[in-house]
Amino acid sequence: MVQRVGIDFGTTNSLISVITRAGLAKCFDDTGRPHPSVVRYEGEQVICGKKARDKLEKLGIGVLGNTVRGPKKLLGSEHINVDGRIMTPVEVIADYIKYLGMV
């Protein structure tokens, strides 16, 4: 049974911690690091964290049309254009928070 959930939502990296009766569980990526704050949209598929950042870095560019790096920085914007899809920063962040809750 989950007692408390904490989210450290950072501009560069994020993580989620869960405190249960059995103890504290921190959610890091497979390398023991916080999850990169990167969201990528490929059609209907949402890719987050290290997988999204790795795809971005392989292309050798900073921001790709379907990838949002550091969505926290966009919170003051009303809308953003993500590869032709008009979204709010809150929608992008919601996709990322869902990802954190599943890993």
N, CA, C and O atoms as a GROMACS GRO file, in nm:
protein
  412
    1MET      N    1   0.083  -0.118   0.000
    1MET     CA    2   0.000   0.000   0.000
    1MET      C    3   0.088   0.125   0.000
    1MET      O    4   0.178   0.137   0.083
    2VAL      N    5   0.065   0.216  -0.090
    2VAL     CA    6   0.141   0.341  -0.100
    2VAL      C    7   0.095   0.437   0.008
    2VAL      O    8  -0.025   0.461   0.024
    3GLN      N    9   0.190   0.492   0.080
    3GLN     CA   10   0.159   0.590   0.183
    3GLN      C   11   0.181   0.734   0.134
    3GLN      O   12   0.098   0.821   0.158
    4ARG      N   13   0.294   0.757   0.066
    4ARG     CA   14   0.327   0.890   0.016
    4ARG      C   15   0.402   0.878  -0.117
    4ARG      O   16   0.478   0.784  -0.139
    5VAL      N   17   0.378   0.975  -0.204
    5VAL     CA   18   0.448   0.981  -0.332
    5VAL      C   19   0.504   1.122  -0.346
    5VAL      O   20   0.435   1.221  -0.322
    6GLY      N   21   0.632   1.129  -0.384
    6GLY     CA   22   0.695   1.258  -0.407
    6GLY      C   23   0.756   1.262  -0.546
    6GLY      O   24   0.816   1.165  -0.591
    7ILE      N   25   0.740   1.375  -0.614
    7ILE     CA   26   0.795   1.391  -0.748
    7ILE      C   27   0.890   1.510  -0.747
    7ILE      O   28   0.852   1.620  -0.707
    8ASP      N   29   1.012   1.487  -0.792
    8ASP     CA   30   1.108   1.594  -0.813
    8ASP      C   31   1.108   1.619  -0.963
    8ASP      O   32   1.178   1.551  -1.038
    9PHE      N   33   1.031   1.717  -1.006
    9PHE     CA   34   1.017   1.748  -1.148
    9PHE      C   35   1.114   1.859  -1.182
    9PHE      O   36   1.088   1.976  -1.155
   10GLY      N   37   1.226   1.822  -1.243
   10GLY     CA   38   1.329   1.918  -1.276
   10GLY      C   39   1.331   1.955  -1.422
   10GLY      O   40   1.270   1.889  -1.505
   11THR      N   41   1.402   2.061  -1.451
   11THR     CA   42   1.417   2.106  -1.590
   11THR      C   43   1.500   2.007  -1.670
   11THR      O   44   1.469   1.980  -1.786
   12THR      N   45   1.604   1.952  -1.609
   12THR     CA   46   1.694   1.860  -1.677
   12THR      C   47   1.661   1.714  -1.649
   12THR      O   48   1.656   1.632  -1.741
   13ASN      N   49   1.638   1.681  -1.522
   13ASN     CA   50   1.608   1.544  -1.480
   13ASN      C   51   1.496   1.543  -1.378
   13ASN      O   52   1.470   1.644  -1.313
   14SER      N   53   1.430   1.428  -1.365
   14SER     CA   54   1.321   1.413  -1.270
   14SER      C   55   1.324   1.273  -1.211
   14SER      O   56   1.383   1.181  -1.268
   15LEU      N   57   1.259   1.258  -1.096
   15LEU     CA   58   1.243   1.126  -1.039
   15LEU      C   59   1.120   1.124  -0.950
   15LEU      O   60   1.065   1.229  -0.916
   16ILE      N   61   1.078   1.005  -0.915
   16ILE     CA   62   0.963   0.986  -0.828
   16ILE      C   63   1.006   0.895  -0.715
   16ILE      O   64   1.078   0.798  -0.736
   17SER      N   65   0.961   0.926  -0.593
   17SER     CA   66   0.990   0.843  -0.478
   17SER      C   67   0.858   0.801  -0.416
   17SER      O   68   0.764   0.879  -0.408
   18VAL      N   69   0.853   0.677  -0.372
   18VAL     CA   70   0.732   0.623  -0.312
   18VAL      C   71   0.769   0.568  -0.174
   18VAL      O   72   0.863   0.490  -0.160
   19ILE      N   73   0.695   0.610  -0.073
   19ILE     CA   74   0.715   0.557   0.061
   19ILE      C   75   0.598   0.464   0.091
   19ILE      O   76   0.482   0.505   0.090
   20THR      N   77   0.630   0.338   0.117
   20THR     CA   78   0.528   0.238   0.151
   20THR      C   79   0.554   0.189   0.293
   20THR      O   80   0.652   0.229   0.356
   21ARG      N   81   0.468   0.105   0.341
   21ARG     CA   82   0.489   0.046   0.474
   21ARG      C   83   0.619  -0.033   0.477
   21ARG      O   84   0.683  -0.044   0.582
   22ALA      N   85   0.659  -0.087   0.362
   22ALA     CA   86   0.782  -0.167   0.355
   22ALA      C   87   0.907  -0.079   0.347
   22ALA      O   88   1.017  -0.129   0.368
   23GLY      N   89   0.893   0.048   0.318
   23GLY     CA   90   1.009   0.136   0.309
   23GLY      C   91   1.003   0.229   0.191
   23GLY      O   92   0.899   0.242   0.126
   24LEU      N   93   1.115   0.295   0.164
   24LEU     CA   94   1.124   0.395   0.058
   24LEU      C   95   1.174   0.331  -0.070
   24LEU      O   96   1.272   0.255  -0.069
   25ALA      N   97   1.108   0.361  -0.180
   25ALA     CA   98   1.153   0.314  -0.311
   25ALA      C   99   1.172   0.435  -0.400
   25ALA      O  100   1.077   0.510  -0.423
   26LYS      N  101   1.294   0.456  -0.451
   26LYS     CA  102   1.321   0.566  -0.543
   26LYS      C  103   1.324   0.510  -0.683
   26LYS      O  104   1.372   0.400  -0.707
   27CYS      N  105   1.272   0.586  -0.775
   27CYS     CA  106   1.266   0.541  -0.913
   27CYS      C  107   1.371   0.613  -0.996
   27CYS      O  108   1.354   0.729  -1.032
   28PHE      N  109   1.480   0.542  -1.026
   28PHE     CA  110   1.584   0.594  -1.112
   28PHE      C  111   1.583   0.514  -1.243
   28PHE      O  112   1.514   0.413  -1.253
   29ASP      N  113   1.659   0.560  -1.343
   29ASP     CA  114   1.666   0.484  -1.467
   29ASP      C  115   1.757   0.363  -1.448
   29ASP      O  116   1.807   0.340  -1.338
   30ASP      N  117   1.777   0.287  -1.552
   30ASP     CA  118   1.854   0.162  -1.541
   30ASP      C  119   2.003   0.184  -1.513
   30ASP      O  120   2.075   0.089  -1.487
   31THR      N  121   2.048   0.309  -1.518
   31THR     CA  122   2.188   0.338  -1.484
   31THR      C  123   2.200   0.398  -1.344
   31THR      O  124   2.309   0.438  -1.304
   32GLY      N  125   2.090   0.404  -1.271
   32GLY     CA  126   2.093   0.460  -1.136
   32GLY      C  127   2.086   0.610  -1.130
   32GLY      O  128   2.116   0.670  -1.026
   33ARG      N  129   2.047   0.673  -1.240
   33ARG     CA  130   2.038   0.819  -1.246
   33ARG      C  131   1.891   0.861  -1.258
   33ARG      O  132   1.806   0.781  -1.298
   34PRO      N  133   1.861   0.987  -1.223
   34PRO     CA  134   1.724   1.036  -1.245
   34PRO      C  135   1.689   1.031  -1.393
   34PRO      O  136   1.777   1.026  -1.478
   35HIS      N  137   1.562   1.033  -1.422
   35HIS     CA  138   1.514   1.026  -1.560
   35HIS      C  139   1.529   1.162  -1.628
   35HIS      O  140   1.488   1.264  -1.572
   36PRO      N  141   1.587   1.167  -1.749
   36PRO     CA  142   1.594   1.293  -1.822
   36PRO      C  143   1.453   1.349  -1.850
   36PRO      O  144   1.361   1.274  -1.884
   37SER      N  145   1.438   1.478  -1.834
   37SER     CA  146   1.309   1.544  -1.858
   37SER      C  147   1.294   1.572  -2.006
   37SER      O  148   1.304   1.687  -2.050
   38VAL      N  149   1.269   1.467  -2.082
   38VAL     CA  150   1.255   1.476  -2.227
   38VAL      C  151   1.134   1.394  -2.268
   38VAL      O  152   1.117   1.280  -2.225
   39VAL      N  153   1.048   1.452  -2.352
   39VAL     CA  154   0.929   1.384  -2.403
   39VAL      C  155   0.935   1.389  -2.554
   39VAL      O  156   0.960   1.494  -2.613
   40ARG      N  157   0.910   1.275  -2.618
   40ARG     CA  158   0.914   1.265  -2.764
   40ARG      C  159   0.783   1.201  -2.812
   40ARG      O  160   0.736   1.103  -2.753
   41TYR      N  161   0.726   1.255  -2.917
   41TYR     CA  162   0.603   1.203  -2.974
   41TYR      C  163   0.633   1.144  -3.112
   41TYR      O  164   0.685   1.213  -3.200
   42GLU      N  165   0.600   1.018  -3.129
   42GLU     CA  166   0.612   0.951  -3.259
   42GLU      C  167   0.475   0.894  -3.292
   42GLU      O  168   0.439   0.785  -3.247
   43GLY      N  169   0.400   0.970  -3.370
   43GLY     CA  170   0.260   0.931  -3.397
   43GLY      C  171   0.183   0.934  -3.266
   43GLY      O  172   0.181   1.036  -3.197
   44GLU      N  173   0.118   0.823  -3.232
   44GLU     CA  174   0.043   0.814  -3.108
   44GLU      C  175   0.130   0.769  -2.991
   44GLU      O  176   0.086   0.771  -2.876
   45GLN      N  177   0.253   0.729  -3.019
   45GLN     CA  178   0.343   0.679  -2.916
   45GLN      C  179   0.412   0.795  -2.845
   45GLN      O  180   0.460   0.889  -2.908
   46VAL      N  181   0.417   0.787  -2.710
   46VAL     CA  182   0.487   0.886  -2.629
   46VAL      C  183   0.610   0.817  -2.570
   46VAL      O  184   0.599   0.715  -2.503
   47ILE      N  185   0.728   0.874  -2.597
   47ILE     CA  186   0.854   0.818  -2.548
   47ILE      C  187   0.913   0.921  -2.452
   47ILE      O  188   0.924   1.039  -2.485
   48CYS      N  189   0.951   0.875  -2.332
   48CYS     CA  190   1.001   0.968  -2.231
   48CYS      C  191   1.134   0.922  -2.174
   48CYS      O  192   1.176   0.808  -2.192
   49GLY      N  193   1.199   1.015  -2.106
   49GLY     CA  194   1.320   0.983  -2.032
   49GLY      C  195   1.440   0.957  -2.119
   49GLY      O  196   1.461   1.023  -2.221
   50LYS      N  197   1.521   0.859  -2.078
   50LYS     CA  198   1.647   0.828  -2.144
   50LYS      C  199   1.628   0.788  -2.290
   50LYS      O  200   1.707   0.828  -2.375
   51LYS      N  201   1.524   0.709  -2.319
   51LYS     CA  202   1.500   0.667  -2.458
   51LYS      C  203   1.475   0.788  -2.547
   51LYS      O  204   1.525   0.792  -2.660
   52ALA      N  205   1.400   0.886  -2.499
   52ALA     CA  206   1.373   1.006  -2.578
   52ALA      C  207   1.499   1.090  -2.594
   52ALA      O  208   1.528   1.140  -2.702
   53ARG      N  209   1.576   1.104  -2.486
   53ARG     CA  210   1.700   1.181  -2.493
   53ARG      C  211   1.801   1.115  -2.586
   53ARG      O  212   1.869   1.183  -2.663
   54ASP      N  213   1.812   0.982  -2.579
   54ASP     CA  214   1.907   0.911  -2.666
   54ASP      C  215   1.873   0.930  -2.812
   54ASP      O  216   1.963   0.949  -2.894
   55LYS      N  217   1.745   0.927  -2.847
   55LYS     CA  218   1.705   0.949  -2.987
   55LYS      C  219   1.742   1.090  -3.030
   55LYS      O  220   1.786   1.111  -3.143
   56LEU      N  221   1.725   1.186  -2.943
   56LEU     CA  222   1.758   1.325  -2.973
   56LEU      C  223   1.909   1.340  -2.994
   56LEU      O  224   1.952   1.406  -3.088
   57GLU      N  225   1.988   1.280  -2.906
   57GLU     CA  226   2.134   1.293  -2.916
   57GLU      C  227   2.190   1.221  -3.038
   57GLU      O  228   2.288   1.267  -3.096
   58LYS      N  229   2.129   1.110  -3.078
   58LYS     CA  230   2.176   1.037  -3.196
   58LYS      C  231   2.164   1.122  -3.321
   58LYS      O  232   2.242   1.109  -3.415
   59LEU      N  233   2.065   1.211  -3.321
   59LEU     CA  234   2.045   1.297  -3.437
   59LEU      C  235   2.140   1.416  -3.436
   59LEU      O  236   2.156   1.486  -3.536
   60GLY      N  237   2.204   1.438  -3.322
   60GLY     CA  238   2.305   1.543  -3.314
   60GLY      C  239   2.251   1.684  -3.314
   60GLY      O  240   2.324   1.777  -3.351
   61ILE      N  241   2.126   1.704  -3.275
   61ILE     CA  242   2.070   1.838  -3.269
   61ILE      C  243   2.008   1.861  -3.133
   61ILE      O  244   1.982   1.766  -3.059
   62GLY      N  245   1.984   1.985  -3.098
   62GLY     CA  246   1.931   2.018  -2.966
   62GLY      C  247   1.785   1.982  -2.948
   62GLY      O  248   1.752   1.903  -2.859
   63VAL      N  249   1.697   2.039  -3.029
   63VAL     CA  250   1.554   2.013  -3.015
   63VAL      C  251   1.500   1.975  -3.151
   63VAL      O  252   1.519   2.047  -3.250
   64LEU      N  253   1.432   1.864  -3.155
   64LEU     CA  254   1.371   1.815  -3.278
   64LEU      C  255   1.223   1.848  -3.272
   64LEU      O  256   1.167   1.859  -3.163
   65GLY      N  257   1.159   1.864  -3.384
   65GLY     CA  258   1.019   1.905  -3.389
   65GLY      C  259   0.924   1.824  -3.303
   65GLY      O  260   0.829   1.879  -3.249
   66ASN      N  261   0.947   1.692  -3.289
   66ASN     CA  262   0.855   1.610  -3.211
   66ASN      C  263   0.908   1.579  -3.072
   66ASN      O  264   0.853   1.493  -3.002
   67THR      N  265   1.014   1.647  -3.029
   67THR     CA  266   1.075   1.621  -2.900
   67THR      C  267   1.078   1.749  -2.816
   67THR      O  268   1.116   1.855  -2.865
   68VAL      N  269   1.037   1.736  -2.690
   68VAL     CA  270   1.037   1.849  -2.599
   68VAL      C  271   1.138   1.820  -2.489
   68VAL      O  272   1.120   1.728  -2.409
   69ARG      N  273   1.243   1.897  -2.485
   69ARG     CA  274   1.345   1.883  -2.381
   69ARG      C  275   1.320   1.991  -2.276
   69ARG      O  276   1.308   2.108  -2.309
   70GLY      N  277   1.311   1.952  -2.148
   70GLY     CA  278   1.287   2.046  -2.040
   70GLY      C  279   1.150   2.109  -2.046
   70GLY      O  280   1.139   2.232  -2.048
   71PRO      N  281   1.043   2.028  -2.048
   71PRO     CA  282   0.909   2.086  -2.061
   71PRO      C  283   0.873   2.182  -1.947
   71PRO      O  284   0.784   2.265  -1.963
   72LYS      N  285   0.940   2.172  -1.835
   72LYS     CA  286   0.914   2.262  -1.723
   72LYS      C  287   0.938   2.407  -1.763
   72LYS      O  288   0.868   2.497  -1.716
   73LYS      N  289   1.036   2.431  -1.850
   73LYS     CA  290   1.068   2.567  -1.895
   73LYS      C  291   0.954   2.630  -1.973
   73LYS      O  292   0.949   2.752  -1.988
   74LEU      N  293   0.864   2.549  -2.024
   74LEU     CA  294   0.758   2.599  -2.112
   74LEU      C  295   0.628   2.632  -2.037
   74LEU      O  296   0.530   2.672  -2.099
   75LEU      N  297   0.627   2.615  -1.906
   75LEU     CA  298   0.503   2.633  -1.830
   75LEU      C  299   0.439   2.770  -1.846
   75LEU      O  300   0.318   2.783  -1.826
   76GLY      N  301   0.514   2.872  -1.879
   76GLY     CA  302   0.456   3.005  -1.899
   76GLY      C  303   0.390   3.023  -2.035
   76GLY      O  304   0.322   3.123  -2.058
   77SER      N  305   0.409   2.926  -2.124
   77SER     CA  306   0.352   2.936  -2.259
   77SER      C  307   0.208   2.884  -2.260
   77SER      O  308   0.175   2.789  -2.190
   78GLU      N  309   0.126   2.948  -2.340
   78GLU     CA  310  -0.012   2.903  -2.352
   78GLU      C  311  -0.020   2.776  -2.435
   78GLU      O  312  -0.087   2.680  -2.397
   79HIS      N  313   0.049   2.775  -2.550
   79HIS     CA  314   0.050   2.659  -2.640
   79HIS      C  315   0.190   2.641  -2.696
   79HIS      O  316   0.268   2.736  -2.706
   80ILE      N  317   0.222   2.518  -2.735
   80ILE     CA  318   0.348   2.490  -2.804
   80ILE      C  319   0.317   2.402  -2.925
   80ILE      O  320   0.219   2.328  -2.926
   81ASN      N  321   0.401   2.413  -3.025
   81ASN     CA  322   0.385   2.334  -3.147
   81ASN      C  323   0.484   2.218  -3.141
   81ASN      O  324   0.605   2.238  -3.150
   82VAL      N  325   0.432   2.098  -3.126
   82VAL     CA  326   0.515   1.978  -3.120
   82VAL      C  327   0.492   1.902  -3.250
   82VAL      O  328   0.398   1.824  -3.262
   83ASP      N  329   0.579   1.926  -3.346
   83ASP     CA  330   0.573   1.859  -3.476
   83ASP      C  331   0.436   1.874  -3.542
   83ASP      O  332   0.380   1.778  -3.595
   84GLY      N  333   0.382   1.997  -3.538
   84GLY     CA  334   0.253   2.024  -3.600
   84GLY      C  335   0.133   2.000  -3.510
   84GLY      O  336   0.021   2.032  -3.547
   85ARG      N  337   0.155   1.945  -3.394
   85ARG     CA  338   0.047   1.919  -3.298
   85ARG      C  339   0.049   2.032  -3.195
   85ARG      O  340   0.149   2.050  -3.125
   86ILE      N  341  -0.061   2.108  -3.186
   86ILE     CA  342  -0.068   2.217  -3.089
   86ILE      C  343  -0.108   2.157  -2.954
   86ILE      O  344  -0.213   2.096  -2.939
   87MET      N  345  -0.019   2.177  -2.856
   87MET     CA  346  -0.040   2.121  -2.722
   87MET      C  347  -0.015   2.230  -2.618
   87MET      O  348   0.046   2.332  -2.648
   88THR      N  349  -0.062   2.206  -2.498
   88THR     CA  350  -0.025   2.294  -2.387
   88THR      C  351   0.094   2.229  -2.316
   88THR      O  352   0.110   2.107  -2.320
   89PRO      N  353   0.177   2.310  -2.251
   89PRO     CA  354   0.286   2.252  -2.173
   89PRO      C  355   0.235   2.154  -2.068
   89PRO      O  356   0.302   2.055  -2.038
   90VAL      N  357   0.119   2.180  -2.013
   90VAL     CA  358   0.062   2.091  -1.911
   90VAL      C  359   0.034   1.952  -1.970
   90VAL      O  360   0.052   1.852  -1.901
   91GLU      N  361  -0.011   1.945  -2.095
   91GLU     CA  362  -0.034   1.815  -2.158
   91GLU      C  363   0.096   1.737  -2.173
   91GLU      O  364   0.100   1.616  -2.148
   92VAL      N  365   0.202   1.805  -2.212
   92VAL     CA  366   0.332   1.740  -2.228
   92VAL      C  367   0.381   1.691  -2.091
   92VAL      O  368   0.428   1.578  -2.079
   93ILE      N  369   0.370   1.776  -1.991
   93ILE     CA  370   0.414   1.738  -1.856
   93ILE      C  371   0.330   1.623  -1.803
   93ILE      O  372   0.383   1.535  -1.735
   94ALA      N  373   0.201   1.622  -1.831
   94ALA     CA  374   0.115   1.511  -1.787
   94ALA      C  375   0.162   1.379  -1.847
   94ALA      O  376   0.164   1.277  -1.778
   95ASP      N  377   0.199   1.380  -1.975
   95ASP     CA  378   0.253   1.259  -2.038
   95ASP      C  379   0.380   1.214  -1.967
   95ASP      O  380   0.401   1.094  -1.946
   96TYR      N  381   0.464   1.308  -1.930
   96TYR     CA  382   0.589   1.275  -1.862
   96TYR      C  383   0.564   1.220  -1.721
   96TYR      O  384   0.628   1.123  -1.680
   97ILE      N  385   0.473   1.281  -1.649
   97ILE     CA  386   0.442   1.235  -1.513
   97ILE      C  387   0.382   1.095  -1.518
   97ILE      O  388   0.410   1.012  -1.430
   98LYS      N  389   0.300   1.066  -1.618
   98LYS     CA  390   0.246   0.930  -1.635
   98LYS      C  391   0.361   0.831  -1.653
   98LYS      O  392   0.359   0.722  -1.595
   99TYR      N  393   0.460   0.868  -1.733
   99TYR     CA  394   0.578   0.785  -1.754
   99TYR      C  395   0.650   0.759  -1.622
   99TYR      O  396   0.684   0.645  -1.592
  100LEU      N  397   0.673   0.864  -1.543
  100LEU     CA  398   0.743   0.847  -1.415
  100LEU      C  399   0.668   0.752  -1.324
  100LEU      O  400   0.729   0.674  -1.250
  101GLY      N  401   0.536   0.757  -1.328
  101GLY     CA  402   0.456   0.670  -1.242
  101GLY      C  403   0.458   0.524  -1.284
  101GLY      O  404   0.424   0.436  -1.205
  102MET      N  405   0.497   0.498  -1.409
  102MET     CA  406   0.498   0.360  -1.460
  102MET      C  407   0.634   0.293  -1.450
  102MET      O  408   0.643   0.171  -1.455
  103VAL      N  409   0.742   0.372  -1.435
  103VAL     CA  410   0.876   0.311  -1.432
  103VAL      C  411   0.915   0.268  -1.292
  103VAL      O  412   1.024   0.215  -1.272
   0.00000   0.00000   0.00000
